[in-house]
């Protein structure tokens, strides 16, 4: 075949595949992560399993568009824009580092956060009770719960006088959690 026929044949076959997908009413899900696929393989497997349990099967009634930053966080805005351009029905993010560029890329496509320490403080939602906007998802409430955990520990061990807290202040939300723990510690541990 000549050089002109191959691109036309490829275009025809691609067009047929798109038409078939539209007839099957396949939804596109965008999946955005700053990590590499191997770094979050367990999380991705659980995501796929959860979708299967709800009746969504990759290649049958959904297509998942995976975009990984591979540790290069400056790529995330471009990857988020790609997902919006593909007209995905929803964007699933794996954390605040992926949620921020997704939020900047769209106010129309729903965004589901896989996890965030402080979605209100990070400006993703207006409040936990009424998030508003196009972002929803999961929060571990680390900042809100860390002080309460120390208070409960003090109730369980009344003579408690020293507590060690391990963590990193560079992870989003951890610095605030550590401040909350210090504030509670001043009031209840002597």
Residue frames as a rotation matrix with the C-alpha (Angstrom) as fourth column:
UNK 1
0.580 0.815 0.000 0.00
0.815 -0.580 0.000 0.00
0.000 0.000 -1.000 0.00
UNK 2
-0.079 -0.626 0.776 1.16
0.523 -0.689 -0.502 3.51
0.849 0.367 0.381 -0.63
UNK 3
-0.849 -0.426 -0.314 1.91
0.483 -0.383 -0.788 6.15
0.215 -0.820 0.530 1.99
UNK 4
-0.705 0.645 0.295 -1.48
-0.611 -0.764 0.208 7.88
0.359 -0.034 0.933 1.61
UNK 5
0.056 0.794 -0.605 -3.59
-0.240 0.599 0.764 4.74
0.969 0.103 0.224 2.14
UNK 6
-0.422 -0.286 -0.860 -2.15
0.653 0.562 -0.507 3.77
0.629 -0.776 -0.050 5.57
UNK 7
-0.994 0.068 -0.083 -3.16
0.013 -0.688 -0.726 7.01
-0.107 -0.723 0.683 7.33
UNK 8
-0.411 0.901 -0.137 -6.61
-0.815 -0.296 0.499 6.86
0.409 0.317 0.856 5.70
UNK 9
-0.003 0.355 -0.935 -7.06
0.079 0.932 0.353 3.23
0.997 -0.073 -0.031 6.77
UNK 10
-0.717 -0.337 -0.610 -5.90
0.620 0.092 -0.779 4.08
0.319 -0.937 0.143 10.31
UNK 11
-0.899 0.427 0.099 -8.26
-0.437 -0.865 -0.247 7.05
-0.020 -0.265 0.964 10.40
UNK 12
-0.130 0.882 -0.453 -11.14
-0.625 0.281 0.728 4.87
0.770 0.378 0.514 9.23
UNK 13
-0.127 0.030 -0.991 -10.42
0.463 0.886 -0.033 2.16
0.877 -0.463 -0.126 11.83
UNK 14
-0.927 -0.225 -0.301 -10.06
0.371 -0.425 -0.826 4.74
0.058 -0.877 0.477 14.61
UNK 15
-0.677 0.732 0.068 -13.34
-0.701 -0.671 0.241 6.34
0.222 0.115 0.968 13.55
UNK 16
0.025 0.684 -0.729 -15.08
-0.230 0.714 0.662 2.97
0.973 0.151 0.176 13.67
UNK 17
-0.465 -0.270 -0.843 -13.73
0.686 0.491 -0.536 2.31
0.559 -0.828 -0.043 17.17
UNK 18
-0.992 0.126 -0.030 -14.94
-0.085 -0.813 -0.576 5.71
-0.097 -0.568 0.817 18.42
UNK 19
-0.366 0.912 -0.187 -18.35
-0.765 -0.180 0.618 5.14
0.530 0.369 0.763 16.83
UNK 20
-0.043 0.308 -0.950 -18.61
0.232 0.928 0.290 1.70
0.972 -0.208 -0.112 18.46
UNK 21
-0.776 -0.306 -0.551 -17.66
0.594 -0.059 -0.803 3.15
0.213 -0.950 0.227 21.85
UNK 22
-0.860 0.501 0.100 -20.31
-0.511 -0.848 -0.139 5.87
0.015 -0.171 0.985 21.51
UNK 23
-0.096 0.855 -0.510 -22.96
-0.536 0.387 0.750 3.27
0.839 0.345 0.421 20.61
UNK 24
-0.121 -0.019 -0.992 -22.03
0.577 0.812 -0.086 1.23
0.808 -0.583 -0.088 23.69
UNK 25
0.704 0.398 0.588 -22.36
-0.123 -0.747 0.653 4.37
0.700 -0.532 -0.477 25.84
UNK 26
0.231 -0.749 -0.621 -18.91
0.881 0.432 -0.193 4.01
0.412 -0.503 0.759 27.37
UNK 27
0.996 0.063 0.065 -18.01
0.024 -0.874 0.485 6.57
0.087 -0.481 -0.872 30.01
UNK 28
0.156 -0.985 0.073 -14.50
0.367 -0.011 -0.930 7.99
0.917 0.171 0.359 30.28
UNK 29
0.955 -0.003 -0.297 -12.92
0.288 -0.243 0.926 8.38
-0.075 -0.970 -0.232 33.69
UNK 30
0.393 -0.866 0.310 -9.79
-0.228 -0.418 -0.879 10.47
0.891 0.275 -0.362 34.11
UNK 31
0.870 -0.230 -0.437 -7.27
0.493 0.422 0.760 9.28
0.010 -0.877 0.481 36.71
UNK 32
0.521 -0.657 0.545 -4.61
-0.141 -0.696 -0.704 11.82
0.842 0.291 -0.455 37.71
UNK 33
0.895 -0.314 -0.318 -1.65
0.413 0.309 0.857 11.12
-0.171 -0.898 0.406 39.97
UNK 34
0.695 -0.718 -0.035 1.68
-0.716 -0.689 -0.112 12.78
0.057 0.103 -0.993 40.64
UNK 35
0.123 -0.628 0.769 3.26
-0.521 0.619 0.588 9.38
-0.845 -0.472 -0.251 41.31
UNK 36
-0.671 -0.317 -0.670 4.40
-0.729 0.446 0.519 6.60
0.135 0.837 -0.530 39.02
UNK 37
0.297 0.838 -0.457 2.02
-0.687 0.520 0.508 3.69
0.663 0.163 0.731 38.32
UNK 38
-0.039 -0.370 -0.928 4.25
0.315 0.877 -0.363 1.30
0.948 -0.307 0.083 40.28
UNK 39
-0.895 -0.385 0.227 4.26
-0.043 -0.431 -0.901 3.63
0.445 -0.816 0.370 43.30
UNK 40
-0.526 0.784 0.330 0.51
-0.760 -0.260 -0.595 3.42
-0.381 -0.564 0.733 43.74
UNK 41
-0.723 0.200 -0.662 -0.30
-0.397 0.663 0.634 0.06
0.566 0.721 -0.400 42.14
UNK 42
-0.809 0.448 -0.381 -2.23
0.588 0.626 -0.512 -1.19
0.009 -0.638 -0.770 45.18
UNK 43
-0.502 0.629 -0.593 -4.37
-0.051 -0.706 -0.706 1.95
-0.863 -0.325 0.387 45.23
UNK 44
-0.508 0.278 -0.815 -5.05
-0.857 -0.261 0.444 1.70
-0.089 0.924 0.371 41.50
UNK 45
-0.842 0.183 -0.508 -5.95
0.031 0.956 0.293 -2.00
0.539 0.231 -0.810 41.81
UNK 46
-0.691 0.612 -0.384 -8.38
0.562 0.121 -0.818 -1.18
-0.455 -0.781 -0.428 44.63
UNK 47
-0.465 0.491 -0.737 -9.91
-0.535 -0.819 -0.207 1.58
-0.705 0.298 0.643 42.49
UNK 48
-0.630 0.184 -0.755 -10.45
-0.674 0.354 0.649 -0.85
0.387 0.917 -0.099 39.60
UNK 49
-0.860 0.291 -0.419 -11.85
0.407 0.887 -0.219 -3.50
0.308 -0.359 -0.881 41.94
UNK 50
-0.617 0.644 -0.452 -14.29
0.202 -0.426 -0.882 -1.02
-0.760 -0.636 0.133 43.46
UNK 51
-0.431 0.437 -0.789 -15.49
-0.842 -0.509 0.178 -0.04
-0.324 0.742 0.587 40.00
UNK 52
-0.757 0.121 -0.642 -15.95
-0.275 0.832 0.481 -3.72
0.593 0.541 -0.597 39.04
UNK 53
-0.834 0.444 -0.326 -17.99
0.529 0.482 -0.698 -4.31
-0.153 -0.755 -0.637 42.21
UNK 54
-0.334 0.719 -0.609 -20.28
-0.158 -0.680 -0.716 -1.49
-0.929 -0.143 0.341 41.07
UNK 55
0.461 0.564 0.685 -20.63
0.478 0.493 -0.727 -3.05
-0.748 0.663 -0.043 37.62
UNK 56
0.821 -0.256 -0.510 -18.11
-0.522 -0.700 -0.488 -0.89
-0.232 0.666 -0.708 35.76
UNK 57
0.502 -0.633 0.589 -15.65
0.480 0.771 0.419 -2.92
-0.719 0.072 0.691 33.71
UNK 58
-0.075 -0.646 -0.759 -12.72
-0.463 -0.652 0.600 -1.39
-0.883 0.397 -0.251 31.84
UNK 59
-0.926 -0.333 -0.178 -13.14
-0.281 0.291 0.914 -1.85
-0.252 0.897 -0.363 28.13
UNK 60
-0.591 0.791 0.160 -16.82
0.805 0.564 0.186 -2.79
0.057 0.238 -0.970 28.43
UNK 61
0.472 0.855 0.217 -18.72
0.806 -0.517 0.287 0.16
0.357 0.040 -0.933 29.88
UNK 62
0.901 -0.256 -0.350 -15.88
-0.061 -0.873 0.483 2.46
-0.429 -0.414 -0.803 30.98
UNK 63
0.438 -0.867 0.237 -12.55
0.591 0.079 -0.803 3.65
0.677 0.492 0.547 29.71
UNK 64
0.808 -0.254 -0.531 -10.03
0.379 -0.467 0.799 4.94
-0.451 -0.847 -0.281 32.23
UNK 65
0.635 -0.618 0.464 -7.59
0.195 -0.453 -0.870 7.54
0.748 0.643 -0.167 30.99
UNK 66
0.678 -0.467 -0.568 -4.57
0.688 0.133 0.713 7.25
-0.257 -0.874 0.412 33.28
UNK 67
0.541 -0.591 0.598 -2.18
0.026 -0.699 -0.714 10.19
0.840 0.402 -0.363 33.61
UNK 68
0.725 -0.405 -0.557 0.86
0.677 0.276 0.682 9.90
-0.123 -0.872 0.474 35.90
UNK 69
0.908 -0.411 0.078 3.30
-0.400 -0.908 -0.124 12.70
0.122 0.082 -0.989 36.71
UNK 70
0.616 -0.692 -0.377 6.01
0.524 0.717 -0.459 10.16
0.588 0.085 0.804 37.58
UNK 71
0.208 -0.514 -0.833 7.19
0.918 -0.192 0.347 12.48
-0.339 -0.836 0.431 40.38
UNK 72
-0.847 -0.443 0.295 7.40
0.527 -0.776 0.347 15.49
0.075 0.449 0.890 38.05
UNK 73
-0.203 0.849 -0.488 4.70
0.754 -0.183 -0.631 17.63
-0.625 -0.496 -0.603 39.60
UNK 74
-0.480 -0.019 -0.877 5.18
-0.326 -0.924 0.199 20.40
-0.814 0.381 0.438 37.04
UNK 75
-0.983 0.135 -0.122 3.62
-0.058 0.400 0.915 18.01
0.173 0.907 -0.385 34.47
UNK 76
-0.640 0.762 -0.101 0.32
0.643 0.459 -0.613 17.74
-0.420 -0.457 -0.784 36.34
UNK 77
-0.165 0.634 -0.755 -1.30
-0.265 -0.766 -0.585 20.91
-0.950 0.104 0.295 34.91
UNK 78
-0.535 -0.083 -0.841 -0.67
-0.844 0.006 0.536 19.65
-0.040 0.997 -0.073 31.37
UNK 79
-0.963 0.164 -0.212 -1.95
0.146 0.984 0.098 16.17
0.225 0.064 -0.972 32.24
UNK 80
-0.471 0.834 -0.288 -5.09
0.407 -0.085 -0.910 17.62
-0.783 -0.545 -0.299 33.87
UNK 81
-0.189 0.362 -0.913 -5.73
-0.684 -0.715 -0.142 19.76
-0.704 0.598 0.383 30.78
UNK 82
-0.851 -0.145 -0.504 -5.38
-0.477 0.614 0.629 16.62
0.218 0.776 -0.592 28.60
UNK 83
-0.822 0.566 -0.060 -8.07
0.537 0.735 -0.413 14.88
-0.190 -0.372 -0.909 30.62
UNK 84
-0.167 0.767 -0.620 -10.40
0.011 -0.627 -0.779 17.86
-0.986 -0.137 0.096 30.29
UNK 85
-0.406 -0.071 -0.911 -9.71
-0.850 -0.338 0.405 17.97
-0.336 0.939 0.077 26.54
UNK 86
-0.966 0.022 -0.259 -10.64
-0.082 0.921 0.382 14.27
0.247 0.390 -0.887 26.31
UNK 87
-0.238 0.936 0.260 -14.02
-0.773 -0.345 0.532 15.18
0.588 -0.074 0.806 27.82
UNK 88
-0.807 -0.054 -0.589 -13.85
0.266 0.857 -0.442 12.70
0.528 -0.513 -0.677 30.66
UNK 89
0.230 0.973 0.010 -17.00
0.292 -0.079 0.953 12.37
0.928 -0.216 -0.303 32.75
UNK 90
0.995 0.002 0.098 -15.06
-0.095 -0.256 0.962 12.68
0.027 -0.967 -0.254 36.01
UNK 91
0.124 -0.991 -0.049 -11.46
-0.310 0.008 -0.951 13.15
0.943 0.133 -0.306 37.17
UNK 92
0.953 0.050 -0.300 -10.25
0.246 0.454 0.856 11.03
0.179 -0.889 0.421 40.08
UNK 93
0.299 -0.884 0.360 -7.18
-0.535 -0.468 -0.704 12.42
0.790 0.018 -0.612 41.84
UNK 94
0.322 -0.259 -0.911 -4.88
0.520 0.852 -0.059 10.58
0.791 -0.455 0.409 44.21
UNK 95
-0.003 -0.316 -0.949 -4.10
0.970 -0.233 0.074 13.48
-0.244 -0.920 0.307 46.53
UNK 96
0.613 0.322 -0.722 -3.86
0.326 -0.935 -0.140 17.24
-0.720 -0.149 -0.678 46.92
UNK 97
-0.398 -0.829 -0.392 -0.87
-0.124 -0.375 0.919 17.50
-0.909 0.414 0.046 44.57
UNK 98
-0.864 0.167 0.474 -3.08
0.502 0.343 0.794 16.17
-0.030 0.924 -0.380 41.75
UNK 99
0.110 0.982 -0.154 -6.31
0.960 -0.146 -0.239 17.86
-0.258 -0.122 -0.959 42.88
UNK 100
0.033 -0.141 -0.989 -4.87
0.185 -0.972 0.145 21.39
-0.982 -0.188 -0.005 42.66
UNK 101
-0.852 -0.361 -0.378 -4.01
-0.268 -0.318 0.909 21.24
-0.449 0.876 0.174 38.92
UNK 102
-0.659 0.704 0.264 -7.28
0.737 0.534 0.414 19.43
0.150 0.468 -0.871 38.18
UNK 103
0.193 0.729 -0.657 -9.17
0.780 -0.521 -0.348 22.24
-0.596 -0.445 -0.669 39.91
UNK 104
-0.264 -0.382 -0.886 -7.22
-0.167 -0.886 0.432 24.82
-0.950 0.262 0.171 37.89
UNK 105
-0.975 -0.196 0.102 -8.00
0.046 0.274 0.961 22.94
-0.216 0.942 -0.258 34.65
UNK 106
-0.553 0.832 0.037 -11.79
0.244 0.119 0.962 22.81
0.797 0.541 -0.269 35.05
UNK 107
-0.842 0.438 0.315 -14.73
-0.477 -0.331 -0.815 24.08
-0.253 -0.836 0.487 37.03
UNK 108
0.022 0.879 -0.476 -17.13
-0.987 0.094 0.129 21.96
0.158 0.467 0.870 34.98
UNK 109
0.047 -0.061 -0.997 -15.85
-0.211 0.975 -0.070 18.35
0.976 0.214 0.033 35.17
UNK 110
0.896 0.281 0.344 -16.52
-0.391 0.133 0.911 16.70
0.210 -0.951 0.229 38.56
UNK 111
-0.161 -0.976 -0.148 -13.34
-0.486 0.209 -0.849 15.94
0.859 -0.065 -0.507 40.52
UNK 112
0.921 0.379 -0.091 -13.21
-0.135 0.528 0.838 13.18
0.366 -0.760 0.537 43.13
UNK 113
0.059 -0.922 0.382 -10.26
-0.897 -0.217 -0.385 13.41
0.438 -0.320 -0.840 45.54
UNK 114
0.218 -0.080 -0.973 -8.86
0.143 0.989 -0.049 10.07
0.965 -0.128 0.227 46.64
UNK 115
0.342 -0.161 -0.926 -7.52
0.938 0.121 0.326 11.71
0.059 -0.979 0.193 49.78
UNK 116
-0.026 -0.409 0.912 -6.73
0.159 -0.903 -0.400 15.10
0.987 0.134 0.088 51.26
UNK 117
-0.605 -0.291 -0.741 -5.63
0.748 0.109 -0.654 16.14
0.271 -0.951 0.152 54.74
UNK 118
-0.412 0.399 -0.819 -7.43
0.417 -0.716 -0.559 19.49
-0.810 -0.573 0.129 54.68
UNK 119
-0.349 0.289 0.891 -9.74
0.933 0.015 0.360 20.07
0.091 0.957 -0.275 51.69
UNK 120
0.781 0.620 -0.081 -11.19
0.625 -0.771 0.121 23.25
0.013 -0.145 -0.989 53.22
UNK 121
0.500 -0.676 -0.542 -7.79
0.068 -0.593 0.802 24.72
-0.863 -0.438 -0.251 54.12
UNK 122
-0.534 -0.720 0.442 -6.42
0.470 0.181 0.864 23.79
-0.702 0.669 0.242 50.69
UNK 123
-0.476 0.402 -0.782 -9.26
-0.559 -0.825 -0.083 25.69
-0.679 0.398 0.618 49.04
UNK 124
-0.993 0.100 -0.064 -10.78
0.017 0.653 0.757 22.67
0.117 0.750 -0.650 47.30
UNK 125
-0.186 0.972 -0.141 -14.17
0.742 0.233 0.628 22.86
0.644 0.012 -0.765 49.02
UNK 126
-0.068 0.266 0.961 -16.11
-0.328 -0.916 0.231 25.53
0.942 -0.300 0.150 50.89
UNK 127
-0.126 0.026 0.992 -16.87
-0.983 0.130 -0.129 23.22
-0.132 -0.991 0.009 53.83
UNK 128
-0.972 -0.230 0.059 -17.03
-0.225 0.971 0.074 19.50
-0.074 0.059 -0.996 54.56
UNK 129
-0.392 0.903 0.177 -20.80
0.249 0.290 -0.924 19.65
-0.886 -0.318 -0.339 55.06
UNK 130
0.782 0.621 0.057 -21.44
0.270 -0.254 -0.929 21.60
-0.562 0.742 -0.366 51.84
UNK 131
-0.122 -0.965 0.231 -18.45
0.691 0.085 0.718 21.33
-0.713 0.247 0.656 49.54
UNK 132
0.631 0.386 -0.673 -20.00
-0.199 -0.758 -0.621 23.32
-0.750 0.526 -0.402 46.67
UNK 133
-0.039 -0.702 -0.711 -18.22
-0.910 -0.269 0.316 23.57
-0.414 0.659 -0.628 43.33
UNK 134
0.600 0.222 -0.768 -17.14
-0.677 0.652 -0.341 20.54
0.425 0.725 0.542 41.36
UNK 135
-0.430 -0.842 -0.326 -14.88
-0.424 0.508 -0.750 18.82
0.797 -0.184 -0.576 43.92
UNK 136
0.681 0.527 0.508 -15.78
-0.715 0.331 0.616 16.10
0.156 -0.782 0.603 46.39
UNK 137
0.138 -0.645 -0.752 -14.00
-0.219 0.720 -0.658 13.10
0.966 0.256 -0.042 47.84
UNK 138
0.664 0.028 -0.748 -12.29
0.588 0.598 0.544 11.76
0.462 -0.801 0.381 50.90
UNK 139
0.186 -0.634 0.750 -10.52
-0.567 -0.693 -0.445 13.50
0.802 -0.343 -0.489 53.75
UNK 140
-0.077 -0.265 -0.961 -8.66
0.555 0.789 -0.262 11.80
0.828 -0.554 0.087 56.55
UNK 141
0.754 0.484 0.444 -9.33
-0.002 -0.674 0.739 14.82
0.657 -0.558 -0.508 58.78
UNK 142
0.094 -0.824 -0.559 -5.82
0.796 0.399 -0.456 14.50
0.599 -0.402 0.693 60.17
UNK 143
-0.687 -0.388 0.614 -5.67
0.048 -0.868 -0.494 18.10
0.725 -0.310 0.615 61.33
UNK 144
0.057 0.821 0.568 -9.03
-0.719 -0.361 0.594 17.94
0.693 -0.442 0.570 63.09
UNK 145
0.827 0.383 -0.412 -8.48
-0.092 0.815 0.572 14.54
0.555 -0.435 0.709 64.67
UNK 146
-0.030 -0.946 -0.321 -4.86
0.318 0.296 -0.901 14.74
0.948 -0.129 0.292 65.78
UNK 147
-0.608 -0.158 0.778 -5.59
-0.569 -0.596 -0.566 16.88
0.553 -0.787 0.273 68.83
UNK 148
0.425 0.856 0.294 -8.58
-0.871 0.299 0.389 14.71
0.245 -0.422 0.873 69.77
UNK 149
0.576 -0.283 -0.767 -6.41
0.092 0.955 -0.282 11.60
0.813 0.092 0.576 69.58
UNK 150
-0.559 -0.827 0.064 -4.00
0.090 -0.137 -0.986 13.10
0.824 -0.546 0.151 72.10
UNK 151
-0.324 0.534 0.781 -6.89
-0.897 -0.435 -0.076 14.06
0.299 -0.725 0.620 74.41
UNK 152
0.732 0.621 -0.279 -8.21
-0.535 0.778 0.329 10.49
0.421 -0.092 0.902 74.27
UNK 153
0.143 -0.781 -0.608 -4.76
0.282 0.621 -0.731 9.09
0.949 -0.067 0.309 74.97
UNK 154
-0.716 -0.394 0.576 -4.51
-0.348 -0.514 -0.784 11.32
0.605 -0.762 0.231 78.06
UNK 155
0.178 0.858 0.481 -7.91
-0.960 0.044 0.276 10.07
0.215 -0.511 0.832 79.27
UNK 156
0.776 0.092 -0.624 -6.81
-0.129 0.992 -0.015 6.46
0.617 0.092 0.781 78.83
UNK 157
0.090 -0.835 -0.544 -3.41
0.870 0.331 -0.364 7.04
0.484 -0.440 0.756 80.48
UNK 158
0.899 0.429 0.087 -4.00
0.340 -0.810 0.477 9.82
0.275 -0.400 -0.874 83.04
UNK 159
0.624 -0.719 -0.308 -0.36
0.179 -0.252 0.951 9.90
-0.761 -0.648 -0.029 84.20
UNK 160
0.464 -0.416 0.782 0.88
0.883 0.143 -0.448 10.44
0.075 0.898 0.434 80.65
UNK 161
0.561 -0.312 -0.767 3.65
0.188 -0.854 0.486 13.04
-0.806 -0.417 -0.420 80.68
UNK 162
-0.415 -0.721 -0.555 5.56
-0.504 -0.326 0.800 12.51
-0.757 0.612 -0.228 77.41
UNK 163
0.621 0.576 0.531 4.43
0.220 0.523 -0.824 11.74
-0.752 0.628 0.198 73.89
UNK 164
-0.609 -0.776 -0.164 6.49
-0.039 -0.178 0.983 11.31
-0.792 0.605 0.078 70.75
UNK 165
0.636 0.769 -0.066 4.96
-0.048 -0.046 -0.998 12.23
-0.770 0.638 0.008 67.40
UNK 166
-0.505 -0.787 0.355 6.54
0.299 0.226 0.927 11.03
-0.810 0.574 0.121 64.19
UNK 167
0.623 0.674 0.397 5.80
0.624 -0.122 -0.772 12.66
-0.472 0.729 -0.496 60.87
UNK 168
-0.535 -0.764 0.361 7.07
0.833 -0.405 0.377 15.09
-0.142 0.502 0.853 58.30
UNK 169
-0.053 0.505 -0.861 6.15
0.289 -0.818 -0.498 18.74
-0.956 -0.275 -0.103 58.20
UNK 170
-0.786 -0.301 -0.540 6.70
-0.381 -0.452 0.806 18.87
-0.487 0.840 0.241 54.44
UNK 171
-0.762 0.611 0.213 3.64
0.624 0.606 0.493 16.72
0.172 0.509 -0.844 53.63
UNK 172
-0.596 0.588 0.547 0.57
-0.301 -0.795 0.527 18.92
0.744 0.149 0.651 53.03
UNK 173
0.470 0.880 0.073 -1.56
-0.306 0.085 0.948 19.08
0.828 -0.468 0.309 56.18
UNK 174
0.315 -0.387 -0.867 1.04
0.732 0.680 -0.038 17.51
0.604 -0.623 0.498 58.50
UNK 175
-0.743 -0.619 0.255 2.47
0.342 -0.679 -0.650 20.82
0.575 -0.395 0.716 59.69
UNK 176
-0.253 0.750 0.611 -1.02
-0.658 -0.596 0.460 21.92
0.709 -0.286 0.645 60.76
UNK 177
0.639 0.469 -0.610 -1.62
0.037 0.773 0.634 18.59
0.769 -0.428 0.476 62.50
UNK 178
-0.166 -0.797 -0.580 1.63
0.796 0.239 -0.557 18.94
0.582 -0.554 0.595 64.43
UNK 179
-0.781 -0.052 0.623 0.64
-0.180 -0.936 -0.304 22.47
0.599 -0.349 0.721 65.52
UNK 180
0.253 0.955 0.153 -2.73
-0.593 0.027 0.805 21.15
0.765 -0.294 0.573 66.71
UNK 181
0.496 -0.144 -0.856 -1.04
0.512 0.845 0.155 18.38
0.701 -0.515 0.493 68.71
UNK 182
-0.617 -0.784 -0.063 1.34
0.560 -0.382 -0.735 20.90
0.553 -0.489 0.675 70.31
UNK 183
-0.491 0.512 0.705 -1.56
-0.533 -0.817 0.222 23.17
0.689 -0.266 0.674 71.25
UNK 184
0.622 0.752 -0.218 -3.52
-0.324 0.500 0.803 20.32
0.713 -0.429 0.555 72.87
UNK 185
0.182 -0.640 -0.746 -0.37
0.673 0.635 -0.380 18.97
0.717 -0.433 0.546 74.56
UNK 186
-0.739 -0.471 0.483 0.22
0.036 -0.743 -0.668 22.30
0.673 -0.476 0.566 76.30
UNK 187
-0.160 0.791 0.591 -3.27
-0.823 -0.437 0.363 22.09
0.545 -0.428 0.721 77.78
UNK 188
0.764 0.645 0.022 -3.43
-0.560 0.645 0.520 18.48
0.322 -0.409 0.854 78.88
UNK 189
0.630 -0.595 -0.499 0.06
0.585 0.786 -0.199 17.04
0.511 -0.167 0.843 79.35
UNK 190
0.686 -0.404 0.605 2.19
-0.608 -0.775 0.173 18.27
0.399 -0.486 -0.777 82.21
